[in-house]
Amino acid sequence: MLPILANGTPDHDDMSIIGDDDVMPAGWKGHIILHRDRIAAGPADQVLTIEVRDLS
C-alpha cells in the first residue's frame, strides 16, 4: 500500500452521490492528508494504519 500512496491517492470515476443534506461530486476524494516524506522514509514491509473518521 505504501508504494501506491507515495504517488498520491488513486483516481476513481465514481458517480455523484446526492444525499438528504449533502452532495459528493463524482471523483471526490475527501480531505486526505498524506505525509509523503514519512511514506518515503518507511520500509515497504512496515505495518500501515489508516485512520478514517465519519463526521456525518
C-alpha positions in Angstrom: 0.0 0.0 0.0 2.8 2.4 0.8 4.2 2.5 -2.8 0.7 3.3 -4.1 0.2 6.1 -1.6 3.6 7.5 -2.3 2.2 8.8 -5.6 -0.9 10.3 -4.0 -4.4 8.8 -3.7 -5.6 6.8 -6.6 -8.1 8.4 -9.0 -11.6 7.0 -9.4 -14.6 7.6 -11.5 -17.4 7.1 -9.1 -20.8 8.7 -9.8 -22.1 11.7 -8.0 -23.9 11.0 -4.8 -26.8 13.2 -3.6 -28.0 12.7 0.0 -30.5 14.4 2.1 -28.2 17.2 3.2 -25.0 16.8 1.2 -23.7 16.2 -2.3 -20.4 14.4 -3.2 -19.4 15.0 -6.8 -18.0 12.3 -9.0 -14.3 11.6 -8.2 -14.4 13.3 -4.9 -11.5 12.2 -2.6 -12.4 13.9 0.6 -9.9 15.7 2.8 -6.9 13.4 2.8 -3.6 14.3 4.4 -0.7 12.3 3.1 2.8 12.8 4.6 4.8 11.8 1.6 8.1 12.3 3.3 7.1 9.9 6.0 5.8 7.4 3.5 9.1 7.6 1.6 11.1 7.1 4.8 9.3 3.9 5.8 10.3 0.4 4.7 7.8 -1.2 2.2 7.0 -4.0 4.6 6.1 -1.7 7.5 2.7 -2.1 9.1 0.4 0.7 7.9 -2.5 2.0 10.0 -5.2 4.0 8.1 -7.5 6.1 10.3 -10.8 7.1 8.9 -13.4 9.3 10.6 -17.0 9.7 9.6 -18.1 13.2 10.6 -21.6 12.9 9.3 
